Amino acid sequence: MNKNILVTRSSMPDFDEYIDEIRELWDTHWLTNMGVKHQELERELKAYLGVPGLQLFTNGHMALEMLLQVMKLEGEVITTPFTFASTTHAIVRNGLTPVFCDIREDDYTIDADKIESLITDKTSAIVPVHVYGNVCEVEKLRDIADRYGLKLIYDAAHCFGVKYKDNGVANFGDASMLSFHATKVFNTIEGGAVCFNNEALRDELYFVKNFGIVDELHVKTVGGNAKMNEFAAAMGICNLRHVDAEIAKRKIVYERYMERLDGVPGLKLPVTQPFVKKNYAYFPVVFDPEVFGESRDRVYDRLLAEGIHARKYFYPLTSAFECYEGHFDPKDTPVALKISESVLTLPLYSDLALEDVDGICEVILRRA
Ligand SMILES: *Cc1c(COP(=O)(O)O)cnc(C)c1O
């Protein structure tokens, strides 16, 4: 193949649709600080996601970092190392200690059966990740959190529009963070949200993203600045109109990969989870070099030589980052370590041509 294919391509509305959406901002000159677009997007997302409460943020990371802050956690937080840097950094930047739990072989989410042995009297929360849009074992996790009196906070960055038993996935746990980054299924260029069902969180989140300011005379918390601006919100309003069509197109691409790669010895393809309505965010493939005949790294290099940019998501484990050197041992989570060394996420976006999917699969299967 001789064209450049990136792992993802941001969804955008038609230029004119966006221009129409932002035109009134030139009348009001109200560009940020919870303006009309912010309010409208918040309302529409609540309806779309089926969540009782939602606060918008400038990005997913700040949403998670500030959510952990208002939850007033202390000590240790049990989480997964098989994730994007953001999850672990948000914990550490709150002065908390991440305790890494291993993941499940089949869907790569945190292994609920291994959590209890990690709980100490310092544990205050569990922060699992619905990685690749795969839904965690939400019932088991709720049960553990309740029995030990722990907060349960989900990184649902990959999960926009995913449902479990007909319930929007952001409804599980005490709260969930969503990311609307340009590379995600739904984007506001940069953006994010916290979804919650506890009304008390609404004000806390609202204040913390605006310096803790309650009114002109009262500053209640040591907040920061993580407000979503009107241009980002307007992008979200436009993209939300098309997101179902985008997900439907992703499904076609995803199914083509399944068709081409299913049954190939040595390849592990994404699982289908019972009761889950997917959003087709990612297509992770795990390579068993013994059986497939080639390592993940080798396949990655061959794809790159053809202009195809797959990603080694999530490698390295966050517990192996150099900024955490000496603090954690990636070997404590052997399943996560093995998966991180053998997984490749293939290009997947709504208008990836099926011929390109076929071409990518041919390169993979050609072997060296
Ligand atoms: C994208 C992502 C985030 C952070 O979201 P941003 O909007 O980019 O700040 C957090 N966690 C995971 C798992 C992600 O993939």
Ligand as a Chemical Component Dictionary entry (heavy atoms), coordinates in Angstrom:
data_LIG
# 
_chem_comp.id                   LIG 
_chem_comp.type                 NON-POLYMER 
_chem_comp.pdbx_formal_charge   0 
_chem_comp.three_letter_code    LIG 
# 
loop_
_chem_comp_atom.comp_id 
_chem_comp_atom.atom_id 
_chem_comp_atom.alt_atom_id 
_chem_comp_atom.type_symbol 
_chem_comp_atom.charge 
_chem_comp_atom.model_Cartn_x 
_chem_comp_atom.model_Cartn_y 
_chem_comp_atom.model_Cartn_z 
_chem_comp_atom.pdbx_ordinal 
LIG C1 C1 C 0 -8.140 9.885  26.213 1  
LIG C2 C2 C 0 -8.045 9.266  27.551 2  
LIG C3 C3 C 0 -8.008 10.020 28.743 3  
LIG C4 C4 C 0 -7.819 11.511 28.790 4  
LIG O1 O1 O 0 -8.692 12.238 28.052 5  
LIG P1 P1 P 0 -8.278 13.654 27.413 6  
LIG O2 O2 O 0 -9.594 14.184 26.986 7  
LIG O3 O3 O 0 -7.339 13.389 26.284 8  
LIG O4 O4 O 0 -7.657 14.475 28.488 9  
LIG C5 C5 C 0 -8.058 9.349  29.950 10 
LIG N1 N1 N 0 -8.092 8.022  30.018 11 
LIG C6 C6 C 0 -8.084 7.249  28.912 12 
LIG C7 C7 C 0 -8.154 5.769  29.064 13 
LIG C8 C8 C 0 -8.034 7.844  27.643 14 
LIG O5 O5 O 0 -7.965 7.073  26.548 15 
# 
loop_
_chem_comp_bond.comp_id 
_chem_comp_bond.atom_id_1 
_chem_comp_bond.atom_id_2 
_chem_comp_bond.value_order 
_chem_comp_bond.pdbx_ordinal 
LIG C1 C2 SING 1  
LIG C2 C3 SING 2  
LIG C2 C8 DOUB 3  
LIG C3 C4 SING 4  
LIG C3 C5 DOUB 5  
LIG C4 O1 SING 6  
LIG O1 P1 SING 7  
LIG P1 O2 DOUB 8  
LIG P1 O3 SING 9  
LIG P1 O4 SING 10 
LIG C5 N1 SING 11 
LIG N1 C6 DOUB 12 
LIG C6 C7 SING 13 
LIG C6 C8 SING 14 
LIG C8 O5 SING 15 
# 
